[in-house]
Amino acid sequence: MASAAYDIAVIGAGPAGMAAALYARIKRLETVVISKDVGGQMLYGPAIGNYLGFEAIPSAELIMRMRTQMEAHGPTVVEGNAATKVERKGRGFIVSAGHDTYQVKAVIIATGKVPRRLGVPGERELVGKGVTYCTTCDGPLFKGKQVAVVGSGMSAIYAALHLLRIASHVFLLSDYALMGEPHLIGDLGKAANVTVIESAQVTSINGDGKVESVTIHYGDDTQEIKVDGVFVETGWKPVSDLIRGLKLNKDQEIVIDKSHMTSVPGVFAAGDVTMVAEKQILIAASEGARSAMQAFRWLLDNRRL
């Protein structure tokens, strides 16, 4: 079991984690970034259409640019093993990842959220090839195309309302009756290019290298619907279970104060894993930068540097 010591560990390498690591290194903190992958939720879509400075940019290119800039400042990047546990030890913490441990003075949790998948054939194979979990990010890529939204709650309703202005036709596939504001459901019913199918169970997503159709089962019928994209809007799960004692809200998101401190002194959090309302790449990157600067100030104020 290998062990190493650092000033700060950044757990997660999405936009919040990479920005946190960049600013931690700008502050000359010895920094380790621990993540199963680099890119976070950006890996779930093919392109980003709303990041400041780019009218549109492939997700892989934006991830590469962020990573290159972060790594140029010299953090240690541990990729391939997700952190599994954070424990307090003395005045610092021990972060476990695989068979290795890291002794640090402070921690920034930037683990984001993971989508609640449908778990049907074709879903994993076609992620980034028409299957997406972010309507705001990827909606513009389906201008004039036929798409399906899968879900029954407010996120699915909002996604369909957003897409009806972009796509040629939107199929909203709900495994239950739609659950949301009646006036919004009414707006969907009035839209000429929206078809709502309730009690519809998606059984497969089909395509050879890209999404071509979705198969649904409802009642005694099975139907294949031709679509170019499938927007999965069944919710996201925050990865917020690394350390005991963290205060979470009802959605299991980490509660932070104005300095990004969690309920555990020395543990900060940023990005979509927190209770910050808007979940956007630009906002996550900004929150990551702020968390690193606040962590640096806390380390100084507590004479840990």
Order of alpha helices (4+ residues) and beta strands (2+ residues): beta-alpha-beta-beta-beta-alpha-beta-beta-beta-beta-beta-beta-alpha-beta-alpha-beta-alpha-beta-beta-beta-beta-beta-beta-beta-alpha
